Amino acid sequence: LYMNGVFVDPPETPGGRILIVLHDISEITRLEKIRRDFVSNVSHELKTPITSIQGFSETLLSGTREPQEVERFMAIILRQSRRMEHIVTDLLTLSKIEQQEATIHMQDCNIAGLMKECLELVEDEARNREVNLRLEMPDLPMLMLNPFLVEQAVVNLLENAVKYNTPGGEVLLEVQLNPAQPAEPETLNIAVQDNGPGIPKRDLPRLFERFYRVDRARSRSLGGTGLGLAIVKHIAQVHGGSVSVESEVGKGSRFSISLPYRRESDT
Ligand code: ADP
């Protein structure tokens, strides 16, 4: 708590009063800490590839090398610069969503078509990793949502379910409409379930934080930035919705996005 006192009347005035103003700055301090942590995380994430690019470029410039070695070093430099590009793209996505927050543009969406498109975007990767994709979805009316953001969120979840899976694994994309409850609007529920390695209980509360990873080395080697789930959470929030996760080590994970929506006829 931060406190400052202001003399409303000159102190020497007989009967002078003191006004004490109390500011609760715990929220400001918390936001300030989040901002500091974020800047330090971004710097750290970018510093690793920069160091590697500098190191390998210096080695290449410092003397003659076998062509094979040159090729190997150049490939590392290219991979690391792609990694930086990926991080910067994800950061820009996050900041764009933050800026749009108040003005997010909703339009009529054909959810069935959108979900099929999402699956198509991860199809190649799933085939390479021998992971099966499955879709369960009832007939759905046209719904007012932001299709670009919903697609981004679903693809992020599908990409994770595929890349953290094992060969022969399965990913289910399940879509449901939940009727309105007292004091609760109708919601579109989109769940992505996998039978991969699962996530330890202790990691679940922090999973949607920017740059949080369960296994940093594995995430990096799979090309992850640690921002995918933070983006999913943000997209759910700008729709007035939420995300949740259930997971069991050795059994798999289920991520769900719940989005309140309006039907075309409501507008
Ligand atoms: P990343 O770019 O590292 O994948 P995300 O924010 O998408 O970042 O995910 C954060 C972390 O959560 C990942 O690094 C991974 O450890 C874990 N994770 C996400 N999805 C899954 C999943 N389906 N199965 C197991 N672990 C997962």
Residues whose N, C-alpha, C, O or C-beta is under 5 A from the ligand:
A	BS01	ADP	N160 A161 Y164 G196 G198 I199 L207 Y212 R213 V214 D215 S219 G224 T225 G226 L227 G228 L229 A230 S253
